Amino acid sequence: MSISVEVDRAMRDLLQHEDTDHDGLITIDDQGPKDFPLGNYSDQGDTDFAVRGVYQLSNLLQELFLAQNRGLKIVAIERSQLEENPVHRLDRLITTSWWDNLTRRIDADGIERAAPDPKMKDSPRIYIPPGAAEQFHYYSEVARERPAMRLDVQWLPQGKMTAEFIKGINHKPGILALDMEATQLKAQSITKQLQGFPFVVPGGCFNELYNWDSCFCALGMLDTHLHVVKGIVRNFIFEIKHYGKVLNANRSYYLGRAQPPLLTWLALKVFERTKHEADALEILQSAILAARKEYHEWWTSTPRLDNESALSRYHPIGQGSPPECRPIVFAHVFAPYAEKYGMTLKEVYDAYNAGTITEPDLNTFFDHDRAVRESGHDTSNRVEGVCADLATVDLNCLLFQIENDIALVIEKHCGDRLVIPDGFTIMGEKVDTVESSHPWRERQSKRKASIDRHLWNEEKGMYFDYNTVTKQQSTAESATCLWPLWCGVANDEQAARLVKNGVPRLECVGGLSSTSAKTRGTVSATNPQKQWDYPYGWAPHQILAWDGLKRYGYHDEAGRLLYRWLHMMTRTFKDWNGTVCEKYDVTQLERSHQVDAEYGNQGRDFKYAPQEGFGWTNASYIYGTSLLREDAREALSQGLSYEDFSGTGGKAHL
């Protein structure tokens, strides 16, 4: 059934009728009658078309808002739109709308959308790396052609990036140039002759190319947005060649910081989808060459490599507090110094960053804080105050995977003979050096031995981070303890014990918590709630756990965790006006999106209709539902909990 509806009048009255808390959303918090006579707003006269229940009413609000955005005065509303299977609806929104809304390019057409930084208030600025003269000319021409944009085009200096330089430009932050390709246009202006490769942003306040966020987003884009995923790989290669690593994100204040490295994993997934294409092997080999360079010059170089344990640590370069964070984030850190110097928190924060007061303990704290942010787990009690000293399970599993991937590509796609061209050599290496897979298999074998020696706890049957300074294992229990299953470094006995001992410590009604409650400890003024701690769960931890458990044959456990996460997401989507957010409180289902930690929760700041969701959470839904059996998908759409579904004999996994 379909009726034509007066958009503005229907939306105004719907909100007045049902949005009783006046937040621009229709949710389970609203106390309206949950019954709206849509037929009264039809130009076809009074029609029996009542819309009932939070889910249908919020769908109606979304459809009216989207119609209003398109400038429509009258819109046809299908009953099937309002009653749409929620699993199908969320899948459809992500794949046909949200991915497009999160896609960016940095070029003449895209820079006005990509350059603004919600975390900073400044005029648009772009930094060009040495060796990219064509880009400097290109963006200078963009600035000349569009003076109203006030685009500031700046060179980055030659030579190695230093902490002093990065801090010195924090007062004039900017976006960092990414890769470009020639167009087919032969226009006079260079601004028509080049275009940027596409990439995806996480959403919310994060409007730049992030490292590990993008890799997980890509997992949900492979079937529908493969061109964007290829662009991500191209841009990562460019970053390694010009900035020395895949950056935390392409902003100037991230120049000294990487993030969990997943380039080889992503490049192989792209190759599997594109191997019939002419440039597929070239992209794969370039990605492997870039990852090899990053591996040697960043991840296994001083101070990241601990020679004694032969394991690596997160250890970026920088000075002062991270400029992308609001001072209030560090209130508990600066409070004692404010008292010491008789200053306000803001005054002592500014004085420290200006260098007018010197506090070695603060320097140490921020050395570790930068490492926490490089780890991607910013922040968590697992890593706060110690991260730069920790050989973490997660990083060393990723490096084990990289060693395996590079060896695999050299063996299968290079005839066991990788030639190192100009631009990809490491320090002291000659152009056209030839490398076989053998040294990579050796590195992989040595890393496994080091992981077994330092990260595996035989008594507890779990993996733990290793403090390279105190020479002791951490006691923090984290979802990253399951990453050895994902990369395959665990033997069968270790895997069995890990599943038995690790999963129960972290499993909650909505999936895996990032850490255990014991690791978080009691929340207080001196131990504020951190977003990567219990009770919060994040998409990357879920995805790697699903894949790791499946790899070792633990399909029931994988299916159970998978269904719990997707059920929580679907329920939140239905009850809270289409909300899909950055992280969730996995210990409860009614208000799992309401996160009170650090900067809150990205993905919640909208009215009427969601436009983006949140990058890797979107991907977890697309990827996760692809792993479900059809009966599990149907149970999910009906709102059945895992206990109700499994109680009928249902199995979630394929």
C-alpha positions, -999 to 999 in steps of 0.1 A, spaced: 0 0 0 13 35 -9 0 70 -2 12 104 -12 19 125 19 24 163 25 60 162 38 64 193 59 30 191 76 33 153 83 68 157 98 58 187 120 28 169 134 46 136 138 72 152 159 46 171 180 26 139 184 54 114 192 87 131 200 77 139 236 113 146 248 119 170 218 152 156 208 143 152 171 141 114 174 114 89 180 127 63 205 116 41 233 122 71 256 93 90 241 59 88 258 36 95 229 7 72 219 29 53 193 0 56 169 1 81 141 -27 86 115 -6 91 84 -37 88 61 -48 122 73 -18 138 55 -25 123 21 -36 144 -8 -58 114 -17 -82 122 12 -86 104 45 -70 70 41 -67 42 67 -30 43 71 -20 43 108 17 40 117 23 22 150 52 14 172 86 30 177 103 12 148 77 22 122 73 57 135 110 64 135 112 49 100 85 73 89 104 102 105 135 92 86 117 89 53 100 123 57 133 140 66 151 125 37 123 136 14 125 171 29 163 171 22 156 163 -14 133 194 -15 101 173 -19 68 187 -9 49 155 -15 63 120 -11 49 86 -17 52 64 14 50 27 11 38 7 41 66 -18 32 92 10 38 79 14 74 76 -23 81 109 -32 64 128 -61 79 153 -42 102 182 -64 91 175 -56 55 169 -20 62 202 -15 81 221 -34 54 205 -13 27 212 20 44 248 12 50 255 -1 14 234 24 -6 238 56 15 261 56 45 293 44 27 288 71 1 283 97 28 316 86 45 336 85 13 361 114 6 386 124 -20 413 150 -16 414 170 -49 398 201 -63 363 186 -61 367 170 -27 390 192 -6 362 215 7 346 184 22 377 166 33 399 194 47 376 207 76 386 192 109 358 191 135 385 186 162 402 219 153 389 254 145 411 268 117 411 277 80 416 248 56 453 239 51 471 212 32 506 200 37 525 185 7 554 160 13 588 164 -4 588 146 -37 552 156 -46 559 188 -66 530 181 -89 507 181 -60 521 214 -47 515 230 -80 480 214 -82 468 227 -48 484 261 -53 463 263 -84 432 252 -65 439 280 -40 443 306 -68 411 295 -86 391 296 -54 402 325 -32 371 324 -11 381 290 2 413 305 18 432 272 12 467 274 27 492 252 8 524 243 27 554 222 21 566 197 47 604 198 52 629 175 37 645 148 60 633 129 90 603 141 108 610 153 144 589 158 175 599 194 176 587 201 141 554 184 147 547 203 179 558 235 161 530 233 136 503 223 161 490 259 160 484 256 122 470 221 117 462 208 83 453 178 62 481 158 46 481 151 9 473 117 -3 477 99 -36 463 111 -69 459 98 -104 457 114 -139 422 119 -153 413 115 -190 407 153 -193 432 174 -213 420 207 -198 442 237 -196 440 238 -158 459 212 -138 430 210 -114 411 190 -140 440 167 -149 444 150 -115 420 134 -91 424 119 -56 420 83 -49 388 78 -27 390 68 9 365 63 38 363 83 71 350 68 103 323 95 108 314 119 136 343 141 144 367 119 125 369 134 90 402 120 77 418 88 65 424 66 96 446 36 95 430 6 112 395 21 111 398 21 73 409 -15 71 378 -27 91 355 -4 71 369 -19 39 358 -54 51 322 -42 48 328 -24 15 344 -51 -6 312 -62 -22 297 -28 -30 325 -2 -29 356 -20 -41 369 11 -59 370 29 -25 389 0 -9 414 0 -37 418 37 -31 425 31 6 453 7 -3 468 32 -28 467 60 -2 483 38 24 512 30 0 516 68 -6 517 75 31 545 49 37 565 63 8 561 99 18 555 99 56 573 68 66 543 48 78 506 45 75 496 73 98 472 73 127 453 96 103 463 122 76 464 153 98 496 172 106 494 164 143 496 127 135 529 129 116 547 111 144 522 84 150 511 52 133 483 28 142 478 -10 142 493 -22 108 469 -41 86 480 -31 51 490 -66 39 458 -82 53 438 -56 34 458 -58 2 454 -96 0 416 -92 4 416 -67 -24 437 -89 -46 413 -119 -41 385 -97 -55 404 -80 -83 430 -106 -95 413 -106 -129 420 -69 -133 451 -56 -151 466 -36 -122 457 -62 -94 492 -77 -91 509 -43 -93 488 -30 -64 495 -61 -44 532 -60 -49 534 -23 -42 515 -28 -10 539 -56 0 569 -34 -8 554 -6 12 546 -28 42 581 -43 41 595 -7 43 572 2 71 581 -30 89 618 -23 89 619 14 93 591 18 118 578 -13 136 611 -31 141 634 -1 145 644 17 177 627 25 200 598 2 190 619 -30 189 629 -45 222 661 -64 213 660 -86 244 625 -100 239 626 -96 201 591 -81 203 579 -47 192 561 -19 211 540 11 202 563 41 205 555 72 184 574 105 184 560 137 198 560 163 226 534 176 249 497 165 251 479 154 219 464 185 204 434 167 190 422 160 226 403 185 247 421 195 279 393 181 300 403 146 289 435 150 310 419 167 340 428 139 363 464 141 351 469 178 354 449 183 387 479 177 410 501 201 390 473 228 390 474 225 428 512 226 429 515 258 408 483 275 420 469 275 385 436 265 369 436 232 349 435 252 317 464 274 328 487 245 338 477 226 306 488 256 285 519 262 305 531 226 301 525 226 264 542 260 260 572 246 279 571 273 306 568 245 332 588 213 330 576 181 347 594 149 339 565 128 352 542 145 328 566 139 299 566 102 308 528 101 310 525 116 275 551 94 260 529 65 271 497 84 261 510 88 225 517 51 225 482 44 237 468 64 208 491 47 183 478 13 196 443 24 186 431 16 222 428 52 234 423 48 262 423 18 285 437 9 319 454 -20 301 478 4 284 476 37 302 508 48 318 528 18 305 521 15 268 555 26 254 571 -2 275 546 -29 265 552 -56 239 515 -60 233 498 -91 221 479 -72 195 509 -55 178 530 -87 178 501 -107 163 498 -81 136 535 -83 128 534 -121 127 506 -117 102 526 -92 81 556 -116 81 534 -144 69 517 -122 43 549 -109 28 563 -144 26 532 -157 10 531 -130 -17 568 -135 -25 562 -173 -28 529 -173 -47 530 -141 -68 567 -131 -72 583 -165 -80 600 -163 -46 620 -134 -59 609 -99 -48 628 -71 -65 631 -39 -44 626 -8 -67 635 28 -61 612 44 -35 608 12 -15 644 5 -4 653 6 33 683 24 47 716 11 32 698 -11 7 706 -9 -30 679 -4 -57 669 -38 -73 680 -58 -43 663 -93 -46 647 -109 -16 632 -144 -12 605 -155 12 630 -173 34 640 -144 58 603 -137 63 595 -173 73 625 -171 97 612 -138 112 578 -154 116 592 -184 134 613 -163 157 583 -141 166 562 -171 174 589 -183 198 591 -149 214 553 -147 217 553 -181 233 581 -172 257 569 -138 268 532 -134 260 517 -168 267 509 -176 303 509 -214 308 493 -212 342 464 -190 332 460 -205 297 459 -170 281 480 -144 264 491 -112 282 511 -81 272 548 -81 284 564 -51 301 599 -49 285 612 -26 314 600 -46 344 604 -79 326 570 -90 338 537 -100 321 508 -76 326 478 -90 344 453 -70 323 427 -92 306 418 -79 272 399 -90 241 433 -87 223 442 -120 240 422 -136 212 442 -121 184 466 -151 183 437 -171 170 431 -146 142 467 -146 130 473 -184 137 502 -181 160 486 -203 187 490 -240 186 459 -262 190 464 -268 228 469 -230 234 438 -223 213 417 -247 233 428 -233 267 424 -197 254 388 -203 243 381 -220 277 398 -193 298 397 -161 278 362 -160 263 342 -163 295 361 -134 311 351 -111 283 318 -124 269 287 -103 277 251 -102 265 261 -79 236 294 -96 226 329 -91 238 339 -64 263 372 -48 255 386 -57 289 374 -75 320 357 -57 348 387 -66 370 411 -49 346 390 -17 345 389 -16 383 366 7 403 358 40 385 367 71 405 380 106 401 416 93 398 405 63 377 379 77 353 359 54 330 379 48 298 362 40 265 383 9 256 376 -7 290 347 -28 304 318 -25 298 323 -12 263 327 -34 232 341 -23 198 337 -37 163 374 -47 156 376 -69 186 344 -87 176 355 -92 140 389 -106 148 375 -129 175 349 -143 150 375 -150 124 400 -164 150 375 -187 165 364 -200 131 400 -205 121 405 -230 149 371 -247 144 352 -231 174 322 -223 152 296 -225 181 316 -199 201 321 -177 171 284 -179 162 273 -171 197 295 -140 199 285 -130 164 248 -132 171 251 -114 205 268 -84 188 244 -82 159 213 -86 181 225 -57 202 231 -36 171 198 -45 156 179 -38 188 196 -4 192 188 4 155 151 -4 160 146 12 194 167 44 189 157 59 156 183 41 134 213 46 157 246 28 148 275 41 169 312 38 175 310 16 206 284 -1 228 279 -10 265 278 -47 258 266 -56 294 230 -45 286 207 -42 257 182 -15 264 206 15 263 238 0 250 245 31 228 246 55 258 283 56 266 296 79 293 333 79 288 358 104 275 343 122 245 310 102 245 299 81 215 303 91 179 273 82 157 246 95 181 248 132 172 220 135 146 184 145 144 155 129 124 176 104 104 211 89 106 233 98 77 265 78 84 262 53 112 299 47 122 325 33 99 338 1 114 305 -6 132 287 -5 99 313 -29 85 308 -53 114 271 -55 106 277 -61 68 304 -87 75 287 -102 104 254 -108 88 272 -124 58 284 -151 82 249 -159 96 227 -188 85 194 -178 71 174 -189 101 197 -168 123 191 -138 101 154 -143 104 157 -147 142 177 -115 143 150 -96 124 124 -109 148 144 -95 178 151 -129 194 179 -129 219 207 -154 216 192 -174 244 158 -175 228 172 -184 194 196 -211 207 169 -225 229 150 -235 198 181 -254 185 192 -225 163 229 -222 152 241 -188 142 272 -196 121 273 -207 85 
